[in-house]
Amino acid sequence: METLISVLIILVVSSIVINVVAISLAKKGLTKDENDNLIPDILEEKFKEMKSDVSNRVDRVGEELKDVSKALKEVGNQIGDVPKALSGNKRPGRRTKK
């Protein structure tokens, strides 16, 4: 219980220190913050860049997963031909090109 209380006290004190430092840097003009939300504008810009990059990656992963699901369906359709091939019967369908 004492450990939990000490961790909470450390978290509260560190958040207060971080906020005081952020406010003092903004007041001195060392960080640019046009909308006064205590988040420097450069961090907001970097976040927007990262967000667009992540969304592009998510889209690409989605496309690849669709391709994989199509390939798995095709494997499921073809798996029934393996026992037929093992039995020695001729292959149904078109002849393969040589």
C-alpha positions in Angstrom: 0.0 0.0 0.0 2.9 2.4 0.8 4.4 1.7 -2.6 1.2 2.6 -4.4 0.9 5.8 -2.4 4.5 6.7 -3.1 4.1 6.0 -6.9 1.0 8.2 -7.0 2.8 11.0 -5.2 5.7 10.8 -7.7 3.3 10.9 -10.6 1.4 13.9 -9.2 4.6 15.8 -8.5 6.2 15.0 -11.9 3.0 16.2 -13.7 3.0 19.4 -11.8 6.7 20.0 -12.6 6.1 19.3 -16.3 3.2 21.7 -16.4 5.1 24.4 -14.6 8.1 24.0 -17.0 5.8 24.1 -20.1 4.0 27.2 -18.9 7.3 29.0 -18.1 8.8 28.1 -21.5 5.6 29.4 -23.2 5.7 32.6 -21.2 9.3 33.2 -22.0 8.6 32.7 -25.7 10.9 29.7 -26.1 8.1 27.5 -27.4 5.6 28.6 -30.0 2.0 28.0 -29.0 -0.5 29.9 -31.2 -3.6 28.3 -29.7 -2.6 28.4 -26.0 -3.2 24.7 -25.3 0.2 24.2 -23.7 1.3 21.9 -26.5 4.1 23.4 -28.6 3.1 23.9 -32.3 6.0 21.9 -33.5 4.8 18.8 -31.6 1.3 19.3 -33.1 2.8 19.4 -36.6 4.8 16.3 -36.0 1.8 14.5 -34.6 -0.2 15.3 -37.8 2.6 14.0 -39.9 2.8 10.8 -37.9 -1.0 10.4 -38.0 -1.0 10.6 -41.8 1.9 8.1 -42.1 0.2 5.7 -39.7 -3.1 5.9 -41.6 -1.3 5.1 -44.9 0.4 2.1 -43.3 -3.0 0.9 -41.9 -4.5 1.2 -45.4 -1.6 -0.8 -46.9 -1.9 -3.5 -44.2 -5.7 -3.8 -45.0 -5.0 -4.2 -48.7 -2.5 -7.0 -48.0 -4.9 -8.7 -45.6 -7.5 -8.8 -48.3 -5.0 -10.3 -50.7 -4.1 -13.0 -48.1 -7.7 -13.8 -47.5 -8.3 -14.3 -51.2 -5.3 -16.6 -51.4 -6.5 -18.6 -48.4 -9.9 -19.0 -50.1 -8.2 -20.3 -53.2 -6.2 -22.7 -51.1 -9.4 -23.9 -49.6 -10.9 -24.5 -53.0 -7.8 -26.4 -54.2 -7.2 -28.5 -51.1 -9.9 -31.0 -52.2 -7.8 -31.9 -55.3 -4.9 -33.3 -53.3 -6.6 -36.6 -52.3 -7.8 -37.1 -55.9 -4.2 -36.6 -57.1 -3.0 -39.1 -54.6 -5.5 -41.7 -55.8 -4.0 -41.6 -59.3 -7.0 -40.3 -61.2 -6.5 -38.0 -64.1 -6.7 -34.3 -63.4 -10.1 -32.7 -64.2 -10.3 -29.5 -66.1 -8.1 -27.8 -68.7 -4.8 -29.4 -69.7 -1.7 -27.6 -68.4 0.5 -25.9 -71.0 3.9 -27.4 -71.4 
